[in-house]
Amino acid sequence: MAAGGFCKLPNGTVVVALNLPSPADRSPGSVRVLVHAQNRTRALTRLRNLGLRAVYLRGNAAPPTPDEITAVLHHPDGLIWRTAPDNGVAIMELWHPIRTLLRRTTAPAQPT
C-alpha cells in the first residue's frame, strides 16, 4: 500500500499526495505524486485515467506539506511528481509535470 494523505483547502478543493512505486525505471525507488482536484475521489480518478490503475488512498499518514501544496497550486495542470525522499531526507529536486513520468514508461527502447 502506498503512503499518502490529503489536505482540504479553504476553497473546498483538496490536494492529495501519494508515494507510489516508480513506473519509469522499474527500480525499488518511489515517486511522490501530488494532485489538485475538487475532491479525493476526483484526484484518484485523474491518476487512474493516466494509467496508474492501482492507486488508493487509505488514511492520512503522509499528507502534503505546505511547500508541496504551494507547488501543485502554482502548476497549470495541478498534477506533479518528483522522487520520494528516503528516510525523511529532503531532496533538492524540482517538481515535474506528470507527462514526463508517463513519457518515460512508454518511450520505445533506442536501438544501439
C-alpha positions in Angstrom: 0.0 0.0 0.0 1.3 3.4 -0.9 1.8 6.1 1.8 -0.3 9.1 1.2 -2.6 11.8 2.5 -4.7 14.8 1.7 -5.3 18.3 2.7 -8.6 20.2 2.3 -8.1 23.8 1.3 -10.3 26.7 2.4 -12.0 26.9 -1.0 -13.2 23.3 -0.7 -10.7 21.7 -3.1 -8.2 19.1 -1.9 -4.5 18.3 -2.6 -3.7 14.6 -2.5 -0.2 13.3 -2.1 0.8 9.7 -2.7 4.1 7.8 -2.6 4.0 5.3 -5.5 6.5 2.8 -6.9 8.3 4.4 -9.8 6.8 3.2 -13.0 9.6 4.7 -15.1 12.6 2.7 -14.2 11.1 -0.4 -12.6 13.5 0.0 -9.7 12.7 -0.2 -6.0 12.6 3.6 -5.8 9.4 5.6 -5.5 7.9 8.9 -6.6 5.8 11.4 -4.7 2.8 12.5 -6.8 0.6 15.5 -6.0 -2.9 16.1 -7.4 -5.1 19.1 -7.0 -8.8 18.3 -7.5 -12.3 19.1 -6.4 -12.4 16.1 -4.0 -10.3 13.0 -3.1 -12.3 10.8 -5.5 -11.7 13.0 -8.5 -8.0 13.2 -7.6 -7.6 9.5 -7.7 -9.7 9.3 -10.8 -7.3 11.7 -12.6 -4.4 9.3 -11.7 -6.3 6.2 -12.8 -7.2 7.9 -16.1 -3.5 8.3 -16.8 -2.8 4.6 -16.4 -2.0 4.4 -12.7 -4.8 1.9 -12.1 -3.9 0.5 -8.6 -4.0 3.9 -6.8 -5.8 4.0 -3.5 -5.8 6.5 -0.6 -6.2 4.8 2.8 -5.8 7.1 5.8 -3.9 10.3 6.1 -0.4 9.1 7.2 1.6 11.3 4.8 -0.4 14.5 4.0 1.2 17.1 1.7 3.4 19.7 3.3 2.8 23.4 2.8 5.6 23.6 0.2 4.0 20.7 -1.7 0.6 22.4 -1.7 2.1 25.6 -3.0 3.9 23.7 -5.8 0.8 21.9 -7.0 -1.4 25.0 -6.8 1.1 27.0 -9.0 1.3 24.3 -11.7 -1.2 24.8 -14.5 -2.0 21.0 -14.7 -2.4 20.5 -11.0 -0.6 17.2 -11.3 3.1 16.9 -10.5 5.7 14.4 -9.3 9.3 14.1 -8.0 11.5 11.4 -6.5 10.2 10.5 -3.0 12.6 11.2 -0.1 14.2 8.2 1.5 14.3 8.1 5.3 13.0 11.6 5.7 16.0 13.2 3.9 14.9 16.2 1.9 15.5 16.0 -1.9 16.5 19.1 -3.7 14.8 18.0 -6.9 12.4 20.2 -8.7 8.8 19.1 -9.4 8.0 17.7 -12.8 4.7 17.6 -14.8 3.2 14.1 -14.7 3.5 13.7 -18.5 7.3 13.5 -18.1 6.9 10.5 -15.8 4.5 8.8 -18.1 6.6 9.5 -21.2 9.5 7.6 -19.6 7.4 4.5 -19.2 6.0 4.5 -22.8 9.1 5.5 -24.7 10.4 2.8 -27.0 13.9 1.5 -26.5 16.6 3.2 -28.6 18.5 0.9 -31.0 22.2 0.7 -30.4 
